[in-house]
């Protein structure tokens, strides 16, 4: 059984889709001189409880994800989207209830004639 199949059978996948932030990001000083929009999408896999409950305590709080993103993008500037999403992923994976994460960032204004330039990673929690 593949890792993704195992996660699908034992976990819930929760998603934040196209969370838009504005930050200083880019390789050149000109790019970093003005904040740019970046859209971040995050999937986290968390254990599915044995019994379904209509209570926040029975699932993962989505706002943890957006708080980590906001804290990370306001803490510093970035040259690379890769660095940004690796840092966000590492912080989210510090929570042992998160079994895996897929995170994607997209700079919608990075390249003319396309929807954006994007980077995506998938990481398993080693804890």
C-alpha positions as CSV (number, residue, x, y, z in Angstrom):
1,X,0.0,0.0,0.0
2,X,1.4,3.4,-0.9
3,X,1.8,6.2,1.6
4,X,-0.9,8.3,0.0
5,X,-3.3,5.3,0.0
6,X,-2.6,4.7,3.7
7,X,-3.2,8.4,4.5
8,X,-6.5,8.2,2.5
9,X,-7.7,5.2,4.5
10,X,-6.7,6.4,8.0
11,X,-6.9,10.2,7.9
12,X,-9.1,13.2,6.9
13,X,-7.7,15.6,4.4
14,X,-8.4,19.2,5.3
15,X,-7.7,22.0,2.8
16,X,-7.1,25.7,2.7
17,X,-7.4,26.8,-0.9
18,X,-5.8,29.9,-2.4
19,X,-5.2,31.8,0.8
20,X,-3.9,35.2,-0.4
21,X,-1.1,37.0,1.3
22,X,1.0,39.9,0.3
23,X,4.7,39.8,1.0
24,X,8.2,40.8,-0.1
25,X,9.3,37.9,-2.3
26,X,11.6,37.7,-5.3
27,X,15.2,37.1,-6.5
28,X,15.9,40.7,-7.5
29,X,15.9,43.7,-5.2
30,X,13.3,45.3,-7.5
31,X,10.9,42.3,-7.0
32,X,11.4,42.6,-3.2
33,X,10.9,46.4,-3.1
34,X,7.1,46.1,-3.4
35,X,4.9,43.5,-1.7
36,X,3.5,40.9,-4.1
37,X,0.4,38.7,-3.9
38,X,1.0,35.0,-3.3
39,X,-1.7,32.4,-3.1
40,X,-1.0,29.5,-0.8
41,X,-3.0,26.2,-0.8
42,X,-2.5,23.7,2.0
43,X,-3.7,20.1,2.4
44,X,-3.1,18.5,5.8
45,X,-3.9,14.9,6.7
46,X,-5.0,14.3,10.3
47,X,-6.1,11.1,11.9
48,X,-9.8,10.4,11.5
49,X,-11.5,9.8,14.8
50,X,-13.2,6.6,15.5
51,X,-16.5,8.3,16.1
52,X,-17.9,11.4,14.3
53,X,-18.6,14.4,16.5
54,X,-19.9,17.8,15.4
55,X,-17.4,19.5,17.6
56,X,-14.2,21.4,16.8
57,X,-12.4,19.2,19.3
58,X,-12.9,16.2,17.0
59,X,-10.9,17.7,14.2
60,X,-8.0,20.0,13.3
61,X,-8.5,23.7,13.6
62,X,-8.1,25.2,10.1
63,X,-7.1,28.6,11.6
64,X,-3.8,27.1,12.8
65,X,-2.8,26.9,9.1
66,X,-3.6,30.5,8.3
67,X,-2.0,31.7,11.5
68,X,1.3,29.9,10.6
69,X,1.2,31.4,7.1
70,X,0.5,34.9,8.4
71,X,3.3,34.7,11.0
72,X,5.8,33.3,8.4
73,X,5.2,35.9,5.7
74,X,5.3,38.8,8.2
75,X,8.5,37.7,9.8
76,X,10.9,38.3,6.9
77,X,11.3,38.7,3.1
78,X,11.9,35.7,0.8
79,X,13.9,35.2,-2.4
80,X,12.2,31.9,-3.2
81,X,8.7,30.4,-2.9
82,X,10.5,27.1,-2.2
83,X,11.9,28.6,1.0
84,X,8.6,30.1,2.0
85,X,6.6,26.8,1.7
86,X,9.3,24.7,3.3
87,X,9.2,27.0,6.4
88,X,5.4,26.9,6.5
89,X,5.3,23.1,6.1
90,X,7.9,22.6,8.8
91,X,6.0,24.7,11.3
92,X,2.7,22.9,10.5
93,X,4.4,19.5,10.8
94,X,5.6,20.4,14.2
95,X,2.1,19.6,15.3
96,X,2.2,15.8,15.8
97,X,-1.5,15.5,14.9
98,X,-0.6,16.4,11.3
99,X,0.5,13.2,9.5
100,X,1.3,14.9,6.1
101,X,1.1,18.1,4.3
102,X,0.9,19.2,0.7
103,X,1.5,22.9,0.2
104,X,1.5,25.0,-3.0
105,X,2.4,28.7,-3.5
106,X,1.6,30.6,-6.6
107,X,2.8,34.1,-7.6
108,X,0.0,35.2,-9.9
109,X,1.9,38.2,-11.3
110,X,5.3,36.5,-11.7
111,X,5.1,35.7,-15.5
112,X,3.1,37.4,-18.2
113,X,0.6,35.4,-20.2
114,X,0.0,32.8,-17.5
115,X,-2.0,32.3,-14.3
116,X,1.1,32.3,-12.2
117,X,4.4,30.6,-11.2
118,X,3.9,27.9,-8.6
119,X,5.8,25.5,-6.4
120,X,4.4,22.5,-4.6
121,X,5.8,20.1,-2.0
122,X,4.5,17.0,-0.1
123,X,6.0,16.1,3.2
124,X,5.4,13.4,5.8
125,X,5.6,14.0,9.5
126,X,8.6,12.1,10.8
127,X,7.5,12.5,14.5
